[in-house]
Amino acid sequence: MKFAILVNEGPFNHQASDSAYQFIKAALAKGHEVLRVFFYYDGVLNGNRLSEPQSDDRNIVARWSKLAEAHGTDLAVCVAAGLRRGIKDEVLAKGFRITGLGQLIEAGIDADRTVVFGD
């Protein structure tokens, strides 16, 4: 099965990012394909390489980067939502890219299922 994933919440104020990450890991382990992870609204903060969680906390941004590196997962950050929150190319973590809403629509068309995490 092919999945498109939409993450609408930031990495530290909501469980949506953690849930999306765990869902994707489980789907990939079962042999499914993740066409794209699209970060929208506060979800764009998942790509901010400038975030520095405490040493005893999970580093969600680094997790996403490692996922992209290991599986070639497309991590797409909405340009409009990103600019409103100070997210530009120069602050993106490895594996993330700035793109438009068209990429979300395309992923939804090409996927068998679109799964949304967060409001």
Biopython code that builds the backbone (N, CA, C, O; Angstrom):
import numpy as np
from Bio.PDB.StructureBuilder import StructureBuilder

atoms = [
    (1, "MET", "N", (0.836, -1.172, 0.000)),
    (1, "MET", "CA", (0.000, 0.000, 0.000)),
    (1, "MET", "C", (0.885, 1.240, 0.000)),
    (1, "MET", "O", (1.959, 1.254, 0.600)),
    (2, "LYS", "N", (0.416, 2.274, -0.680)),
    (2, "LYS", "CA", (1.134, 3.542, -0.744)),
    (2, "LYS", "C", (0.444, 4.561, 0.158)),
    (2, "LYS", "O", (-0.766, 4.772, 0.072)),
    (3, "PHE", "N", (1.242, 5.188, 1.025)),
    (3, "PHE", "CA", (0.710, 6.166, 1.968)),
    (3, "PHE", "C", (1.251, 7.557, 1.674)),
    (3, "PHE", "O", (2.414, 7.726, 1.306)),
    (4, "ALA", "N", (0.387, 8.543, 1.843)),
    (4, "ALA", "CA", (0.785, 9.946, 1.948)),
    (4, "ALA", "C", (0.496, 10.328, 3.398)),
    (4, "ALA", "O", (-0.545, 9.968, 3.947)),
    (5, "ILE", "N", (1.412, 11.049, 4.003)),
    (5, "ILE", "CA", (1.274, 11.418, 5.413)),
    (5, "ILE", "C", (1.226, 12.938, 5.523)),
    (5, "ILE", "O", (2.022, 13.640, 4.900)),
    (6, "LEU", "N", (0.282, 13.440, 6.325)),
    (6, "LEU", "CA", (0.177, 14.867, 6.599)),
    (6, "LEU", "C", (0.368, 15.080, 8.097)),
    (6, "LEU", "O", (-0.362, 14.514, 8.911)),
    (7, "VAL", "N", (1.354, 15.902, 8.454)),
    (7, "VAL", "CA", (1.642, 16.216, 9.865)),
    (7, "VAL", "C", (1.325, 17.691, 10.085)),
    (7, "VAL", "O", (1.954, 18.564, 9.487)),
    (8, "ASN", "N", (0.340, 17.965, 10.951)),
    (8, "ASN", "CA", (-0.135, 19.334, 11.173)),
    (8, "ASN", "C", (0.307, 19.948, 12.492)),
    (8, "ASN", "O", (-0.021, 21.105, 12.757)),
    (9, "GLU", "N", (1.030, 19.227, 13.320)),
    (9, "GLU", "CA", (1.397, 19.729, 14.641)),
    (9, "GLU", "C", (2.912, 19.731, 14.824)),
    (9, "GLU", "O", (3.629, 18.947, 14.202)),
    (10, "GLY", "N", (3.380, 20.626, 15.686)),
    (10, "GLY", "CA", (4.803, 20.751, 15.970)),
    (10, "GLY", "C", (5.331, 19.574, 16.765)),
    (10, "GLY", "O", (4.559, 18.771, 17.290)),
    (11, "PRO", "N", (6.647, 19.473, 16.852)),
    (11, "PRO", "CA", (7.262, 18.301, 17.474)),
    (11, "PRO", "C", (7.213, 18.258, 18.995)),
    (11, "PRO", "O", (7.388, 17.186, 19.575)),
    (12, "PHE", "N", (6.984, 19.369, 19.648)),
    (12, "PHE", "CA", (7.106, 19.371, 21.104)),
    (12, "PHE", "C", (5.826, 19.738, 21.851)),
    (12, "PHE", "O", (5.801, 19.698, 23.081)),
    (13, "ASN", "N", (4.768, 20.092, 21.132)),
    (13, "ASN", "CA", (3.544, 20.487, 21.817)),
    (13, "ASN", "C", (2.373, 19.546, 21.564)),
    (13, "ASN", "O", (1.262, 19.805, 22.026)),
    (14, "HIS", "N", (2.606, 18.475, 20.849)),
    (14, "HIS", "CA", (1.524, 17.572, 20.475)),
    (14, "HIS", "C", (2.133, 16.212, 20.143)),
    (14, "HIS", "O", (3.299, 16.128, 19.757)),
    (15, "GLN", "N", (1.360, 15.171, 20.289)),
    (15, "GLN", "CA", (1.831, 13.815, 20.015)),
    (15, "GLN", "C", (1.819, 13.459, 18.527)),
    (15, "GLN", "O", (2.342, 12.413, 18.142)),
    (16, "ALA", "N", (1.235, 14.306, 17.697)),
    (16, "ALA", "CA", (1.044, 13.993, 16.286)),
    (16, "ALA", "C", (2.340, 13.620, 15.565)),
    (16, "ALA", "O", (2.359, 12.671, 14.781)),
    (17, "SER", "N", (3.404, 14.344, 15.821)),
    (17, "SER", "CA", (4.675, 14.074, 15.143)),
    (17, "SER", "C", (5.238, 12.707, 15.530)),
    (17, "SER", "O", (5.671, 11.936, 14.673)),
    (18, "ASP", "N", (5.225, 12.421, 16.827)),
    (18, "ASP", "CA", (5.688, 11.106, 17.290)),
    (18, "ASP", "C", (4.844, 9.989, 16.699)),
    (18, "ASP", "O", (5.377, 8.971, 16.257)),
    (19, "SER", "N", (3.532, 10.173, 16.688)),
    (19, "SER", "CA", (2.630, 9.146, 16.149)),
    (19, "SER", "C", (2.864, 8.932, 14.661)),
    (19, "SER", "O", (2.874, 7.796, 14.188)),
    (20, "ALA", "N", (3.052, 10.019, 13.921)),
    (20, "ALA", "CA", (3.317, 9.909, 12.481)),
    (20, "ALA", "C", (4.621, 9.150, 12.236)),
    (20, "ALA", "O", (4.687, 8.262, 11.387)),
    (21, "TYR", "N", (5.641, 9.512, 12.986)),
    (21, "TYR", "CA", (6.941, 8.850, 12.836)),
    (21, "TYR", "C", (6.830, 7.352, 13.118)),
    (21, "TYR", "O", (7.351, 6.540, 12.354)),
    (22, "GLN", "N", (6.160, 6.984, 14.203)),
    (22, "GLN", "CA", (6.020, 5.569, 14.554)),
    (22, "GLN", "C", (5.168, 4.825, 13.522)),
    (22, "GLN", "O", (5.459, 3.677, 13.184)),
    (23, "PHE", "N", (4.127, 5.476, 13.029)),
    (23, "PHE", "CA", (3.289, 4.876, 11.984)),
    (23, "PHE", "C", (4.119, 4.580, 10.732)),
    (23, "PHE", "O", (4.024, 3.498, 10.152)),
    (24, "ILE", "N", (4.924, 5.548, 10.331)),
    (24, "ILE", "CA", (5.738, 5.387, 9.121)),
    (24, "ILE", "C", (6.756, 4.265, 9.301)),
    (24, "ILE", "O", (6.940, 3.437, 8.409)),
    (25, "LYS", "N", (7.414, 4.242, 10.454)),
    (25, "LYS", "CA", (8.378, 3.158, 10.702)),
    (25, "LYS", "C", (7.703, 1.794, 10.609)),
    (25, "LYS", "O", (8.248, 0.871, 10.005)),
    (26, "ALA", "N", (6.529, 1.665, 11.198)),
    (26, "ALA", "CA", (5.801, 0.388, 11.169)),
    (26, "ALA", "C", (5.363, 0.048, 9.749)),
    (26, "ALA", "O", (5.462, -1.105, 9.329)),
    (27, "ALA", "N", (4.880, 1.040, 9.007)),
    (27, "ALA", "CA", (4.446, 0.799, 7.627)),
    (27, "ALA", "C", (5.618, 0.347, 6.759)),
    (27, "ALA", "O", (5.486, -0.600, 5.983)),
    (28, "LEU", "N", (6.756, 1.014, 6.884)),
    (28, "LEU", "CA", (7.934, 0.631, 6.101)),
    (28, "LEU", "C", (8.411, -0.766, 6.477)),
    (28, "LEU", "O", (8.820, -1.537, 5.608)),
    (29, "ALA", "N", (8.363, -1.093, 7.754)),
    (29, "ALA", "CA", (8.782, -2.426, 8.213)),
    (29, "ALA", "C", (7.896, -3.523, 7.635)),
    (29, "ALA", "O", (8.346, -4.654, 7.455)),
    (30, "LYS", "N", (6.646, -3.197, 7.346)),
    (30, "LYS", "CA", (5.704, -4.163, 6.769)),
    (30, "LYS", "C", (5.748, -4.177, 5.243)),
    (30, "LYS", "O", (4.988, -4.900, 4.599)),
    (31, "GLY", "N", (6.646, -3.367, 4.668)),
    (31, "GLY", "CA", (6.812, -3.373, 3.220)),
    (31, "GLY", "C", (5.943, -2.381, 2.464)),
    (31, "GLY", "O", (5.887, -2.421, 1.234)),
    (32, "HIS", "N", (5.264, -1.493, 3.178)),
    (32, "HIS", "CA", (4.459, -0.468, 2.521)),
    (32, "HIS", "C", (5.364, 0.667, 2.059)),
    (32, "HIS", "O", (6.523, 0.757, 2.463)),
    (33, "GLU", "N", (4.828, 1.518, 1.219)),
    (33, "GLU", "CA", (5.579, 2.645, 0.675)),
    (33, "GLU", "C", (5.003, 3.948, 1.217)),
    (33, "GLU", "O", (3.785, 4.119, 1.276)),
    (34, "VAL", "N", (5.878, 4.860, 1.610)),
    (34, "VAL", "CA", (5.464, 6.193, 2.037)),
    (34, "VAL", "C", (5.916, 7.157, 0.946)),
    (34, "VAL", "O", (7.107, 7.428, 0.790)),
    (35, "LEU", "N", (4.950, 7.665, 0.198)),
    (35, "LEU", "CA", (5.268, 8.523, -0.943)),
    (35, "LEU", "C", (5.818, 9.878, -0.515)),
    (35, "LEU", "O", (6.745, 10.415, -1.122)),
    (36, "ARG", "N", (5.220, 10.416, 0.544)),
    (36, "ARG", "CA", (5.655, 11.744, 0.993)),
    (36, "ARG", "C", (5.112, 11.988, 2.388)),
    (36, "ARG", "O", (4.024, 11.532, 2.740)),
    (37, "VAL", "N", (5.894, 12.719, 3.178)),
    (37, "VAL", "CA", (5.419, 13.258, 4.449)),
    (37, "VAL", "C", (5.351, 14.761, 4.242)),
    (37, "VAL", "O", (6.366, 15.407, 3.980)),
    (38, "PHE", "N", (4.152, 15.312, 4.360)),
    (38, "PHE", "CA", (3.948, 16.743, 4.147)),
    (38, "PHE", "C", (3.697, 17.401, 5.494)),
    (38, "PHE", "O", (2.795, 17.002, 6.229)),
    (39, "PHE", "N", (4.494, 18.402, 5.812)),
    (39, "PHE", "CA", (4.401, 19.128, 7.078)),
    (39, "PHE", "C", (3.694, 20.458, 6.827)),
    (39, "PHE", "O", (4.127, 21.268, 6.007)),
    (40, "TYR", "N", (2.591, 20.661, 7.557)),
    (40, "TYR", "CA", (1.734, 21.823, 7.334)),
    (40, "TYR", "C", (1.399, 22.462, 8.687)),
    (40, "TYR", "O", (1.600, 21.838, 9.728)),
    (41, "TYR", "N", (0.900, 23.678, 8.680)),
    (41, "TYR", "CA", (0.606, 24.417, 9.907)),
    (41, "TYR", "C", (1.837, 24.363, 10.825)),
    (41, "TYR", "O", (2.957, 24.558, 10.353)),
    (42, "ASP", "N", (1.648, 24.100, 12.129)),
    (42, "ASP", "CA", (2.789, 24.040, 13.039)),
    (42, "ASP", "C", (3.672, 22.818, 12.782)),
    (42, "ASP", "O", (4.774, 22.724, 13.323)),
    (43, "GLY", "N", (3.200, 21.899, 11.973)),
    (43, "GLY", "CA", (4.007, 20.731, 11.613)),
    (43, "GLY", "C", (5.313, 21.098, 10.927)),
    (43, "GLY", "O", (6.261, 20.313, 10.939)),
    (44, "VAL", "N", (5.371, 22.295, 10.322)),
    (44, "VAL", "CA", (6.605, 22.712, 9.656)),
    (44, "VAL", "C", (7.766, 22.826, 10.638)),
    (44, "VAL", "O", (8.929, 22.767, 10.239)),
    (45, "LEU", "N", (7.450, 22.989, 11.926)),
    (45, "LEU", "CA", (8.502, 23.113, 12.941)),
    (45, "LEU", "C", (9.273, 21.809, 13.132)),
    (45, "LEU", "O", (10.335, 21.810, 13.755)),
    (46, "ASN", "N", (8.762, 20.713, 12.614)),
    (46, "ASN", "CA", (9.483, 19.438, 12.666)),
    (46, "ASN", "C", (10.774, 19.487, 11.850)),
    (46, "ASN", "O", (11.678, 18.682, 12.076)),
    (47, "GLY", "N", (10.864, 20.404, 10.923)),
    (47, "GLY", "CA", (12.042, 20.497, 10.073)),
    (47, "GLY", "C", (13.068, 21.526, 10.505)),
    (47, "GLY", "O", (14.046, 21.751, 9.792)),
    (48, "ASN", "N", (12.872, 22.153, 11.647)),
    (48, "ASN", "CA", (13.751, 23.227, 12.104)),
    (48, "ASN", "C", (15.015, 22.660, 12.761)),
    (48, "ASN", "O", (14.966, 22.151, 13.881)),
    (49, "ARG", "N", (16.135, 22.752, 12.059)),
    (49, "ARG", "CA", (17.399, 22.223, 12.583)),
    (49, "ARG", "C", (17.933, 23.027, 13.769)),
    (49, "ARG", "O", (18.854, 22.583, 14.454)),
    (50, "LEU", "N", (17.361, 24.205, 14.014)),
    (50, "LEU", "CA", (17.813, 25.043, 15.119)),
    (50, "LEU", "C", (17.210, 24.641, 16.460)),
    (50, "LEU", "O", (17.639, 25.136, 17.503)),
    (51, "SER", "N", (16.231, 23.759, 16.447)),
    (51, "SER", "CA", (15.645, 23.319, 17.719)),
    (51, "SER", "C", (16.645, 22.438, 18.457)),
    (51, "SER", "O", (17.325, 21.605, 17.858)),
    (52, "GLU", "N", (16.717, 22.638, 19.756)),
    (52, "GLU", "CA", (17.656, 21.882, 20.590)),
    (52, "GLU", "C", (16.936, 21.334, 21.813)),
    (52, "GLU", "O", (16.876, 21.999, 22.847)),
    (53, "PRO", "N", (16.388, 20.125, 21.704)),
    (53, "PRO", "CA", (15.723, 19.549, 22.879)),
    (53, "PRO", "C", (16.746, 19.213, 23.961)),
    (53, "PRO", "O", (17.941, 19.086, 23.691)),
    (54, "GLN", "N", (16.254, 19.074, 25.183)),
    (54, "GLN", "CA", (17.134, 18.708, 26.286)),
    (54, "GLN", "C", (17.798, 17.368, 25.985)),
    (54, "GLN", "O", (17.276, 16.566, 25.210)),
    (55, "SER", "N", (18.936, 17.138, 26.595)),
    (55, "SER", "CA", (19.702, 15.918, 26.317)),
    (55, "SER", "C", (18.959, 14.650, 26.709)),
    (55, "SER", "O", (19.222, 13.585, 26.150)),
    (56, "ASP", "N", (18.032, 14.746, 27.663)),
    (56, "ASP", "CA", (17.285, 13.556, 28.075)),
    (56, "ASP", "C", (15.947, 13.420, 27.343)),
    (56, "ASP", "O", (15.148, 12.543, 27.669)),
    (57, "ASP", "N", (15.703, 14.286, 26.355)),
    (57, "ASP", "CA", (14.458, 14.248, 25.577)),
    (57, "ASP", "C", (14.748, 13.699, 24.187)),
    (57, "ASP", "O", (15.891, 13.720, 23.730)),
    (58, "ARG", "N", (13.722, 13.214, 23.525)),
    (58, "ARG", "CA", (13.902, 12.698, 22.160)),
    (58, "ARG", "C", (14.135, 13.866, 21.202)),
    (58, "ARG", "O", (13.602, 14.959, 21.395)),
    (59, "ASN", "N", (14.931, 13.619, 20.177)),
    (59, "ASN", "CA", (15.205, 14.643, 19.173)),
    (59, "ASN", "C", (14.398, 14.286, 17.930)),
    (59, "ASN", "O", (14.865, 13.553, 17.058)),
    (60, "ILE", "N", (13.199, 14.808, 17.865)),
    (60, "ILE", "CA", (12.277, 14.451, 16.791)),
    (60, "ILE", "C", (12.798, 14.904, 15.431)),
    (60, "ILE", "O", (12.657, 14.179, 14.445)),
    (61, "VAL", "N", (13.389, 16.074, 15.364)),
    (61, "VAL", "CA", (13.917, 16.580, 14.096)),
    (61, "VAL", "C", (14.989, 15.629, 13.566)),
    (61, "VAL", "O", (14.995, 15.300, 12.380)),
    (62, "ALA", "N", (15.888, 15.191, 14.435)),
    (62, "ALA", "CA", (16.938, 14.248, 14.022)),
    (62, "ALA", "C", (16.332, 12.909, 13.587)),
    (62, "ALA", "O", (16.819, 12.282, 12.646)),
    (63, "ARG", "N", (15.281, 12.478, 14.265)),
    (63, "ARG", "CA", (14.608, 11.227, 13.866)),
    (63, "ARG", "C", (14.101, 11.311, 12.434)),
    (63, "ARG", "O", (14.297, 10.392, 11.638)),
    (64, "TRP", "N", (13.443, 12.427, 12.115)),
    (64, "TRP", "CA", (12.931, 12.597, 10.752)),
    (64, "TRP", "C", (14.074, 12.582, 9.730)),
    (64, "TRP", "O", (13.960, 11.962, 8.672)),
    (65, "SER", "N", (15.155, 13.258, 10.049)),
    (65, "SER", "CA", (16.304, 13.297, 9.135)),
    (65, "SER", "C", (16.872, 11.906, 8.905)),
    (65, "SER", "O", (17.202, 11.547, 7.775)),
    (66, "LYS", "N", (16.987, 11.127, 9.965)),
    (66, "LYS", "CA", (17.508, 9.764, 9.839)),
    (66, "LYS", "C", (16.565, 8.885, 9.028)),
    (66, "LYS", "O", (17.010, 8.036, 8.256)),
    (67, "LEU", "N", (15.264, 9.089, 9.202)),
    (67, "LEU", "CA", (14.280, 8.334, 8.426)),
    (67, "LEU", "C", (14.432, 8.638, 6.938)),
    (67, "LEU", "O", (14.415, 7.726, 6.111)),
    (68, "ALA", "N", (14.580, 9.908, 6.603)),
    (68, "ALA", "CA", (14.752, 10.307, 5.204)),
    (68, "ALA", "C", (16.017, 9.709, 4.623)),
    (68, "ALA", "O", (16.025, 9.245, 3.483)),
    (69, "GLU", "N", (17.080, 9.718, 5.399)),
    (69, "GLU", "CA", (18.353, 9.177, 4.921)),
    (69, "GLU", "C", (18.282, 7.667, 4.729)),
    (69, "GLU", "O", (18.773, 7.143, 3.729)),
    (70, "ALA", "N", (17.682, 6.977, 5.670)),
    (70, "ALA", "CA", (17.643, 5.510, 5.627)),
    (70, "ALA", "C", (16.683, 4.971, 4.576)),
    (70, "ALA", "O", (16.941, 3.924, 3.983)),
    (71, "HIS", "N", (15.568, 5.678, 4.337)),
    (71, "HIS", "CA", (14.527, 5.128, 3.469)),
    (71, "HIS", "C", (14.226, 5.991, 2.250)),
    (71, "HIS", "O", (13.376, 5.631, 1.436)),
    (72, "GLY", "N", (14.905, 7.116, 2.113)),
    (72, "GLY", "CA", (14.633, 8.007, 0.990)),
    (72, "GLY", "C", (13.272, 8.674, 1.096)),
    (72, "GLY", "O", (12.697, 9.077, 0.085)),
    (73, "THR", "N", (12.757, 8.793, 2.298)),
    (73, "THR", "CA", (11.439, 9.376, 2.523)),
    (73, "THR", "C", (11.454, 10.865, 2.186)),
    (73, "THR", "O", (12.335, 11.603, 2.629)),
    (74, "ASP", "N", (10.475, 11.296, 1.403)),
    (74, "ASP", "CA", (10.358, 12.696, 1.002)),
    (74, "ASP", "C", (9.712, 13.485, 2.137)),
    (74, "ASP", "O", (8.552, 13.254, 2.476)),
    (75, "LEU", "N", (10.455, 14.407, 2.717)),
    (75, "LEU", "CA", (9.970, 15.249, 3.807)),
    (75, "LEU", "C", (9.723, 16.653, 3.258)),
    (75, "LEU", "O", (10.658, 17.437, 3.096)),
    (76, "ALA", "N", (8.466, 16.961, 2.974)),
    (76, "ALA", "CA", (8.089, 18.209, 2.314)),
    (76, "ALA", "C", (7.494, 19.189, 3.318)),
    (76, "ALA", "O", (6.568, 18.848, 4.054)),
    (77, "VAL", "N", (8.028, 20.397, 3.345)),
    (77, "VAL", "CA", (7.583, 21.446, 4.259)),
    (77, "VAL", "C", (6.845, 22.512, 3.451)),
    (77, "VAL", "O", (7.375, 23.026, 2.466)),
    (78, "CYS", "N", (5.623, 22.842, 3.866)),
    (78, "CYS", "CA", (4.824, 23.845, 3.170)),
    (78, "CYS", "C", (5.495, 25.219, 3.247)),
    (78, "CYS", "O", (5.823, 25.701, 4.332)),
    (79, "VAL", "N", (5.690, 25.830, 2.104)),
    (79, "VAL", "CA", (6.381, 27.118, 2.047)),
    (79, "VAL", "C", (5.601, 28.213, 2.771)),
    (79, "VAL", "O", (6.191, 28.980, 3.532)),
    (80, "ALA", "N", (4.299, 28.302, 2.554)),
    (80, "ALA", "CA", (3.501, 29.369, 3.167)),
    (80, "ALA", "C", (3.458, 29.220, 4.687)),
    (80, "ALA", "O", (3.677, 30.187, 5.415)),
    (81, "ALA", "N", (3.177, 28.016, 5.158)),
    (81, "ALA", "CA", (3.140, 27.777, 6.602)),
    (81, "ALA", "C", (4.523, 27.962, 7.211)),
    (81, "ALA", "O", (4.646, 28.459, 8.330)),
    (82, "GLY", "N", (5.552, 27.571, 6.490)),
    (82, "GLY", "CA", (6.919, 27.717, 6.973)),
    (82, "GLY", "C", (7.331, 29.171, 7.117)),
    (82, "GLY", "O", (7.900, 29.556, 8.138)),
    (83, "LEU", "N", (7.053, 29.976, 6.114)),
    (83, "LEU", "CA", (7.438, 31.384, 6.167)),
    (83, "LEU", "C", (6.751, 32.103, 7.317)),
    (83, "LEU", "O", (7.347, 32.975, 7.949)),
    (84, "ARG", "N", (5.493, 31.744, 7.595)),
    (84, "ARG", "CA", (4.785, 32.353, 8.730)),
    (84, "ARG", "C", (5.460, 32.034, 10.054)),
    (84, "ARG", "O", (5.297, 32.763, 11.032)),
    (85, "ARG", "N", (6.210, 30.953, 10.083)),
    (85, "ARG", "CA", (6.843, 30.495, 11.332)),
    (85, "ARG", "C", (8.368, 30.599, 11.295)),
    (85, "ARG", "O", (9.052, 30.024, 12.142)),
    (86, "GLY", "N", (8.893, 31.324, 10.325)),
    (86, "GLY", "CA", (10.337, 31.547, 10.245)),
    (86, "GLY", "C", (11.126, 30.366, 9.700)),
    (86, "GLY", "O", (12.340, 30.296, 9.891)),
    (87, "ILE", "N", (10.462, 29.445, 9.029)),
    (87, "ILE", "CA", (11.145, 28.278, 8.470)),
    (87, "ILE", "C", (11.473, 28.559, 7.008)),
    (87, "ILE", "O", (10.582, 28.723, 6.174)),
    (88, "LYS", "N", (12.759, 28.611, 6.719)),
    (88, "LYS", "CA", (13.266, 28.830, 5.363)),
    (88, "LYS", "C", (14.302, 27.758, 5.070)),
    (88, "LYS", "O", (14.693, 27.006, 5.963)),
    (89, "ASP", "N", (14.743, 27.688, 3.834)),
    (89, "ASP", "CA", (15.732, 26.676, 3.442)),
    (89, "ASP", "C", (16.929, 26.623, 4.373)),
    (89, "ASP", "O", (17.412, 25.541, 4.707)),
    (90, "GLU", "N", (17.414, 27.796, 4.797)),
    (90, "GLU", "CA", (18.643, 27.834, 5.592)),
    (90, "GLU", "C", (18.485, 27.273, 7.006)),
    (90, "GLU", "O", (19.489, 27.019, 7.672)),
    (91, "VAL", "N", (17.265, 27.075, 7.478)),
    (91, "VAL", "CA", (17.088, 26.497, 8.816)),
    (91, "VAL", "C", (16.543, 25.064, 8.766)),
    (91, "VAL", "O", (16.291, 24.458, 9.807)),
    (92, "LEU", "N", (16.366, 24.534, 7.570)),
    (92, "LEU", "CA", (15.842, 23.171, 7.460)),
    (92, "LEU", "C", (16.888, 22.128, 7.824)),
    (92, "LEU", "O", (18.061, 22.249, 7.472)),
    (93, "ALA", "N", (16.443, 21.120, 8.522)),
    (93, "ALA", "CA", (17.310, 19.987, 8.855)),
    (93, "ALA", "C", (17.530, 19.141, 7.603)),
    (93, "ALA", "O", (16.800, 19.247, 6.618)),
    (94, "LYS", "N", (18.543, 18.314, 7.674)),
    (94, "LYS", "CA", (18.891, 17.438, 6.553)),
    (94, "LYS", "C", (17.693, 16.550, 6.196)),
    (94, "LYS", "O", (17.036, 15.987, 7.071)),
    (95, "GLY", "N", (17.429, 16.442, 4.901)),
    (95, "GLY", "CA", (16.360, 15.582, 4.422)),
    (95, "GLY", "C", (15.046, 16.296, 4.176)),
    (95, "GLY", "O", (14.165, 15.751, 3.510)),
    (96, "PHE", "N", (14.893, 17.509, 4.700)),
    (96, "PHE", "CA", (13.669, 18.280, 4.506)),
    (96, "PHE", "C", (13.829, 19.202, 3.305)),
    (96, "PHE", "O", (14.941, 19.601, 2.958)),
    (97, "ARG", "N", (12.704, 19.535, 2.674)),
    (97, "ARG", "CA", (12.725, 20.495, 1.575)),
    (97, "ARG", "C", (11.469, 21.351, 1.615)),
    (97, "ARG", "O", (10.412, 20.902, 2.057)),
    (98, "ILE", "N", (11.594, 22.582, 1.151)),
    (98, "ILE", "CA", (10.471, 23.515, 1.066)),
    (98, "ILE", "C", (9.717, 23.234, -0.232)),
    (98, "ILE", "O", (10.323, 23.019, -1.282)),
    (99, "THR", "N", (8.394, 23.239, -0.144)),
    (99, "THR", "CA", (7.576, 22.995, -1.327)),
    (99, "THR", "C", (6.197, 23.608, -1.129)),
    (99, "THR", "O", (5.917, 24.188, -0.080)),
    (100, "GLY", "N", (5.353, 23.484, -2.115)),
    (100, "GLY", "CA", (4.016, 24.062, -2.044)),
    (100, "GLY", "C", (2.936, 23.017, -1.810)),
    (100, "GLY", "O", (3.205, 21.816, -1.772)),
    (101, "LEU", "N", (1.719, 23.498, -1.656)),
    (101, "LEU", "CA", (0.582, 22.617, -1.398)),
    (101, "LEU", "C", (0.311, 21.639, -2.543)),
    (101, "LEU", "O", (-0.314, 20.598, -2.339)),
    (102, "GLY", "N", (0.775, 21.969, -3.728)),
    (102, "GLY", "CA", (0.605, 21.067, -4.865)),
    (102, "GLY", "C", (1.217, 19.700, -4.601)),
    (102, "GLY", "O", (0.717, 18.684, -5.084)),
    (103, "GLN", "N", (2.307, 19.677, -3.827)),
    (103, "GLN", "CA", (2.963, 18.410, -3.496)),
    (103, "GLN", "C", (2.096, 17.555, -2.575)),
    (103, "GLN", "O", (2.139, 16.327, -2.645)),
    (104, "LEU", "N", (1.314, 18.197, -1.718)),
    (104, "LEU", "CA", (0.371, 17.464, -0.870)),
    (104, "LEU", "C", (-0.737, 16.856, -1.738)),
    (104, "LEU", "O", (-1.093, 15.690, -1.572)),
    (105, "ILE", "N", (-1.271, 17.645, -2.653)),
    (105, "ILE", "CA", (-2.331, 17.167, -3.545)),
    (105, "ILE", "C", (-1.821, 16.007, -4.392)),
    (105, "ILE", "O", (-2.498, 14.988, -4.532)),
    (106, "GLU", "N", (-0.634, 16.162, -4.952)),
    (106, "GLU", "CA", (-0.046, 15.100, -5.782)),
    (106, "GLU", "C", (0.122, 13.805, -4.991)),
    (106, "GLU", "O", (-0.201, 12.725, -5.485)),
    (107, "ALA", "N", (0.626, 13.916, -3.768)),
    (107, "ALA", "CA", (0.808, 12.727, -2.932)),
    (107, "ALA", "C", (-0.539, 12.066, -2.644)),
    (107, "ALA", "O", (-0.652, 10.841, -2.672)),
    (108, "GLY", "N", (-1.557, 12.880, -2.368)),
    (108, "GLY", "CA", (-2.882, 12.347, -2.099)),
    (108, "GLY", "C", (-3.477, 11.625, -3.294)),
    (108, "GLY", "O", (-4.179, 10.626, -3.135)),
    (109, "ILE", "N", (-3.202, 12.119, -4.472)),
    (109, "ILE", "CA", (-3.696, 11.483, -5.698)),
    (109, "ILE", "C", (-2.978, 10.163, -5.945)),
    (109, "ILE", "O", (-3.606, 9.169, -6.310)),
    (110, "ASP", "N", (-1.670, 10.152, -5.746)),
    (110, "ASP", "CA", (-0.863, 8.967, -6.039)),
    (110, "ASP", "C", (-0.950, 7.885, -4.963)),
    (110, "ASP", "O", (-0.652, 6.721, -5.231)),
    (111, "ALA", "N", (-1.350, 8.256, -3.766)),
    (111, "ALA", "CA", (-1.381, 7.303, -2.645)),
    (111, "ALA", "C", (-2.691, 6.515, -2.627)),
    (111, "ALA", "O", (-3.718, 6.946, -3.152)),
    (112, "ASP", "N", (-2.609, 5.347, -2.001)),
    (112, "ASP", "CA", (-3.824, 4.578, -1.731)),
    (112, "ASP", "C", (-4.568, 5.168, -0.537)),
    (112, "ASP", "O", (-5.798, 5.141, -0.486)),
    (113, "ARG", "N", (-3.821, 5.695, 0.413)),
    (113, "ARG", "CA", (-4.392, 6.282, 1.625)),
    (113, "ARG", "C", (-3.588, 7.515, 2.016)),
    (113, "ARG", "O", (-2.363, 7.541, 1.895)),
    (114, "THR", "N", (-4.303, 8.542, 2.490)),
    (114, "THR", "CA", (-3.664, 9.700, 3.096)),
    (114, "THR", "C", (-4.016, 9.672, 4.581)),
    (114, "THR", "O", (-5.190, 9.625, 4.946)),
    (115, "VAL", "N", (-3.010, 9.702, 5.418)),
    (115, "VAL", "CA", (-3.208, 9.633, 6.860)),
    (115, "VAL", "C", (-2.784, 10.971, 7.453)),
    (115, "VAL", "O", (-1.684, 11.459, 7.194)),
    (116, "VAL", "N", (-3.676, 11.557, 8.257)),
    (116, "VAL", "CA", (-3.447, 12.880, 8.834)),
    (116, "VAL", "C", (-3.168, 12.746, 10.316)),
    (116, "VAL", "O", (-3.889, 12.052, 11.034)),
    (117, "PHE", "N", (-2.117, 13.414, 10.772)),
    (117, "PHE", "CA", (-1.741, 13.435, 12.194)),
    (117, "PHE", "C", (-1.830, 14.873, 12.686)),
    (117, "PHE", "O", (-1.128, 15.751, 12.186)),
    (118, "GLY", "N", (-2.697, 15.111, 13.670)),
    (118, "GLY", "CA", (-2.925, 16.445, 14.203)),
    (118, "GLY", "C", (-4.150, 17.067, 13.582)),
    (118, "GLY", "O", (-4.630, 16.630, 12.536)),
    (119, "ASP", "N", (-4.657, 18.108, 14.249)),
    (119, "ASP", "CA", (-5.889, 18.769, 13.793)),
    (119, "ASP", "C", (-5.727, 19.432, 12.458)),
    (119, "ASP", "O", (-6.675, 20.028, 11.946)),
]
sb = StructureBuilder()
sb.init_structure("model")
sb.init_model(0)
sb.init_chain("A")
sb.init_seg("    ")
for serial, (resi, resn, name, xyz) in enumerate(atoms, 1):
    if name == "N":
        sb.init_residue(resn, " ", resi, " ")
    sb.init_atom(name, np.array(xyz, "f"), 0.0, 1.0, " ", f" {name:<3s}", serial, name[0])
structure = sb.get_structure()
